[in-house]
Amino acid sequence: MYQVKIAYSTNTNLVTRLQGETIGLNDEVRVNVLPTKQMPGFERVIRKATQSDLKALFEAGNPLIEKVDSMVETPVEKVEPLEKIEQLETEHRSKRKKEKQDGELH
C-alpha cells in the first residue's frame, strides 16, 4: 500500500499532477474558479488520489509518497511547512524535466 508521508497528511489541499491530471493527495479538493469576461465562475472538484495513483507517484520518485505495509495511523511528530513541500515538488519536477530532456522518459 501507498500513502502520503505522515508529515504531509494534515494538508487537505495538497495536490499534484499525474499524467496531465490534477489530483488531491489527501482528500478531494474543491476550488472556486472566479468568473472572467469570457466565462462564468464555477466550482472545480479535484478527485482524491487512488492507490494506483499513489503507486505511480511513488514509482516516479515523488518525495511525498511512501510505501507502507499497512495503513496504520502514526503520530505526527513534525509537520513540514508548506514552503518545504513546494520546494520538494519543485525539485521533483526539475528532476523529471531533466530526465525527459535527456530522453530517459517515454
C-alpha positions in Angstrom: 0.0 0.0 0.0 1.0 3.6 -0.5 0.2 6.8 1.4 1.2 10.4 1.7 4.0 10.7 4.3 2.6 11.4 7.7 4.3 14.9 7.9 2.2 16.0 4.9 -1.0 14.2 5.7 -2.6 17.1 7.5 -2.7 19.4 4.5 -6.2 18.8 3.0 -5.5 20.9 -0.1 -2.3 19.2 -1.1 -2.4 18.4 -4.9 -0.1 17.2 -7.6 -0.2 16.3 -11.2 -0.2 12.8 -12.6 -0.3 12.2 -16.4 -1.7 15.7 -17.0 -4.4 15.4 -14.4 -4.5 17.3 -11.1 -5.3 15.0 -8.1 -5.7 15.6 -4.4 -3.2 13.6 -2.3 -5.1 13.6 1.0 -8.7 14.3 0.0 -11.0 15.6 -2.7 -10.3 19.3 -3.2 -12.9 21.9 -4.2 -11.7 25.1 -5.8 -13.8 28.1 -6.7 -12.8 29.4 -10.1 -13.5 33.1 -10.4 -15.6 34.4 -13.3 -14.0 36.3 -16.2 -15.4 38.3 -19.1 -15.3 35.1 -21.2 -16.8 32.6 -18.7 -18.8 32.4 -15.6 -17.3 31.3 -12.3 -17.7 27.7 -11.2 -16.5 25.1 -8.7 -13.8 22.7 -9.8 -13.7 19.4 -8.0 -10.3 17.7 -7.9 -10.6 14.0 -7.2 -8.8 12.2 -4.4 -5.8 10.0 -5.4 -6.4 6.3 -5.6 -3.9 3.6 -4.5 -2.9 3.1 -8.2 -2.3 6.9 -8.4 -0.2 6.9 -5.3 1.8 3.8 -6.6 2.5 5.6 -9.9 3.6 8.7 -8.0 5.9 6.7 -5.7 7.4 4.8 -8.6 8.0 8.2 -10.3 10.0 9.3 -7.3 7.5 11.7 -5.7 9.1 12.7 -2.4 5.7 13.0 -0.6 4.6 9.4 -1.1 5.8 6.3 0.8 5.2 2.6 0.6 3.8 1.0 3.8 2.9 -2.4 4.9 -0.5 -1.3 6.3 -2.4 2.0 6.7 -1.8 2.3 10.4 -2.0 5.8 11.8 1.3 7.1 13.1 1.5 10.2 15.3 2.7 13.3 13.6 6.0 14.3 15.1 6.8 17.1 12.8 4.8 18.8 10.1 6.8 20.4 7.4 5.9 23.9 6.4 4.2 24.4 3.0 7.4 26.1 1.7 9.3 22.8 2.2 6.6 20.8 0.4 6.7 23.2 -2.5 10.5 23.0 -2.6 10.4 19.2 -2.7 7.8 19.2 -5.5 9.8 21.8 -7.5 12.9 19.7 -7.1 11.0 16.6 -8.2 9.6 18.4 -11.3 13.0 19.7 -12.2 14.5 16.2 -12.0 11.7 14.8 -14.1 12.1 17.6 -16.7 15.8 17.0 -17.0 15.3 13.2 -17.4 12.7 13.9 -20.1 15.1 16.3 -21.9 17.8 13.6 -21.6 15.5 11.1 -23.3 15.2 8.9 -20.2 11.4 9.1 -20.1 8.9 8.0 -22.6 
